[in-house]
């Protein structure tokens, strides 16, 4: 005689345990998040708070040449990612790669400020009001050089330098300035 049990009696309650497929999707997502860490530069990676074992595994990945060894190392990184909260890590990666809303807004702000500085001397006062410790002489020299480049039709070396300076200044906290 075959004994049958009701389906609802042997199945776990909803919310107790995710299905095997769901766990695989979560592990694949963590592995992909680990792979996105590999695409960051060393300086961007240094700004992200990571466990030392994960940081070492990422550093080891750079020294591995074999395809199969890289695949296994990526799986290991995914396994280490299980012990890391992915939310803050995704946000940190987004900030480092410029995909977050804050970093895009900062980029647009710096571009607008650069264009305003190149167009009008009055914009310099507004920037200096926000950045009281700025080197005014160096900033004015960079603005003049960028204006000359623009007028002469040369490549915008100093305009890029001005953008980088603005981005560096406004990406710092007020205490760091």
C-alpha positions as CSV (number, residue, x, y, z in Angstrom):
1,X,0.0,0.0,0.0
2,X,1.4,3.4,-1.0
3,X,1.1,6.0,1.7
4,X,0.4,9.5,0.5
5,X,0.8,12.6,2.5
6,X,-0.9,15.8,1.7
7,X,1.3,18.3,-0.2
8,X,0.8,21.0,2.3
9,X,2.0,18.8,5.2
10,X,5.5,18.2,3.7
11,X,6.1,21.6,2.2
12,X,7.7,24.2,4.4
13,X,5.7,27.3,5.3
14,X,6.0,30.2,2.9
15,X,8.9,32.5,3.9
16,X,10.7,29.9,5.9
17,X,13.3,28.9,3.3
18,X,13.8,30.0,-0.3
19,X,13.7,27.5,-3.0
20,X,16.8,26.1,-4.5
21,X,16.3,28.1,-7.7
22,X,15.9,31.3,-5.7
23,X,19.2,30.5,-3.7
24,X,21.0,29.9,-7.0
25,X,19.7,33.3,-8.4
26,X,20.9,35.0,-5.3
27,X,24.3,33.4,-5.4
28,X,24.7,34.3,-9.1
29,X,23.7,37.9,-8.3
30,X,26.4,38.0,-5.6
31,X,28.9,36.5,-8.0
32,X,28.1,39.2,-10.5
33,X,28.5,41.8,-7.8
34,X,31.9,40.4,-7.0
35,X,32.8,40.5,-10.7
36,X,31.8,44.2,-10.8
37,X,34.3,44.7,-8.0
38,X,37.0,43.3,-10.3
39,X,36.3,46.1,-12.8
40,X,37.1,48.9,-10.3
41,X,40.5,50.5,-10.2
42,X,42.7,49.9,-7.1
43,X,42.0,53.4,-5.8
44,X,38.3,53.0,-6.2
45,X,38.5,49.6,-4.5
46,X,40.5,51.0,-1.7
47,X,37.6,53.4,-0.9
48,X,35.1,50.6,-0.4
49,X,34.8,48.9,3.0
50,X,35.4,45.2,2.3
51,X,36.4,42.2,4.5
52,X,40.1,41.5,4.2
53,X,39.5,38.0,2.8
54,X,37.4,39.4,0.0
55,X,40.0,42.1,-0.7
56,X,42.7,39.5,-0.9
57,X,40.7,37.3,-3.2
58,X,40.1,40.2,-5.5
59,X,43.8,41.0,-5.5
60,X,44.6,37.4,-6.3
61,X,42.3,37.4,-9.3
62,X,44.6,40.0,-11.0
63,X,47.5,37.5,-10.8
64,X,45.6,34.5,-12.3
65,X,45.9,33.9,-16.0
66,X,44.2,30.6,-16.7
67,X,40.6,30.8,-17.8
68,X,39.5,27.9,-15.6
69,X,41.4,29.2,-12.6
70,X,39.8,32.6,-13.0
71,X,36.3,31.0,-13.2
72,X,37.0,29.1,-9.9
73,X,38.4,32.3,-8.3
74,X,35.2,34.2,-9.3
75,X,33.1,31.4,-7.7
76,X,35.2,31.8,-4.5
77,X,34.7,35.6,-4.6
78,X,30.9,34.9,-4.9
79,X,31.1,32.5,-1.9
80,X,32.9,35.2,0.1
81,X,30.2,37.7,-0.9
82,X,27.6,35.7,1.0
83,X,29.0,37.2,4.2
84,X,28.8,40.8,3.0
85,X,25.8,43.0,3.0
86,X,25.2,43.7,-0.7
87,X,23.2,46.9,-0.3
88,X,25.9,49.2,0.8
89,X,28.4,47.4,-1.5
90,X,26.1,48.1,-4.6
91,X,25.8,51.7,-3.5
92,X,29.6,52.0,-3.1
93,X,30.2,50.5,-6.5
94,X,27.6,52.8,-8.0
95,X,29.4,55.8,-6.5
96,X,32.8,54.6,-7.7
97,X,31.7,53.9,-11.2
98,X,29.6,57.0,-11.5
99,X,26.3,55.2,-11.9
100,X,24.6,56.6,-8.8
101,X,22.3,59.5,-8.9
102,X,24.6,61.5,-6.5
103,X,27.6,61.0,-8.7
104,X,25.7,61.9,-11.9
105,X,24.4,65.1,-10.1
106,X,27.9,66.0,-9.0
107,X,29.2,65.5,-12.5
108,X,26.5,67.8,-14.0
109,X,27.1,70.4,-11.3
110,X,30.8,70.5,-11.9
111,X,30.3,70.8,-15.7
112,X,27.8,73.7,-15.2
113,X,30.3,75.4,-12.8
114,X,33.1,75.0,-15.2
115,X,31.1,76.5,-18.1
116,X,30.0,79.4,-15.8
117,X,33.6,80.0,-14.7
118,X,34.8,80.0,-18.4
119,X,32.0,82.4,-19.4
120,X,32.0,84.9,-16.5
121,X,34.3,86.2,-13.8
122,X,31.3,86.6,-11.4
123,X,30.9,82.9,-11.1
124,X,34.3,82.7,-9.5
125,X,33.0,84.6,-6.4
126,X,30.2,82.0,-6.0
127,X,32.6,79.1,-6.2
128,X,35.0,80.8,-3.8
129,X,32.1,81.4,-1.4
130,X,31.5,77.6,-1.3
131,X,35.2,76.7,-1.1
132,X,36.8,79.2,1.2
133,X,40.2,77.4,1.4
134,X,40.7,77.3,-2.3
135,X,43.9,78.6,-4.0
136,X,42.5,81.6,-5.8
137,X,45.6,82.4,-7.7
138,X,45.9,78.9,-9.1
139,X,42.2,78.7,-9.9
140,X,42.3,82.0,-11.8
141,X,45.4,80.9,-13.8
142,X,43.6,77.7,-14.8
143,X,40.5,79.6,-15.8
144,X,42.6,82.0,-18.0
145,X,44.5,79.1,-19.6
146,X,41.2,77.3,-20.3
147,X,39.7,80.4,-21.9
148,X,42.8,80.9,-24.1
149,X,42.6,77.3,-25.2
150,X,38.9,77.7,-26.1
151,X,39.5,80.9,-28.0
152,X,42.5,79.4,-29.9
153,X,40.6,76.2,-30.7
154,X,43.2,74.0,-28.9
155,X,42.3,70.8,-27.1
156,X,40.7,71.6,-23.7
157,X,43.6,70.4,-21.4
158,X,43.1,73.2,-18.8
159,X,39.3,72.9,-19.0
160,X,39.5,69.3,-18.1
161,X,41.9,70.2,-15.3
162,X,39.4,72.7,-14.0
163,X,36.7,70.1,-14.1
164,X,38.8,67.6,-12.2
165,X,39.7,70.2,-9.6
166,X,36.0,71.1,-9.1
167,X,35.0,67.5,-8.9
168,X,37.7,66.7,-6.3
169,X,36.7,69.7,-4.2
170,X,32.9,69.0,-4.3
171,X,33.3,65.3,-3.8
172,X,35.1,65.9,-0.5
173,X,33.2,66.4,2.7
174,X,33.3,70.0,4.2
175,X,35.6,68.7,6.9
176,X,38.1,67.5,4.3
177,X,38.3,70.7,2.3
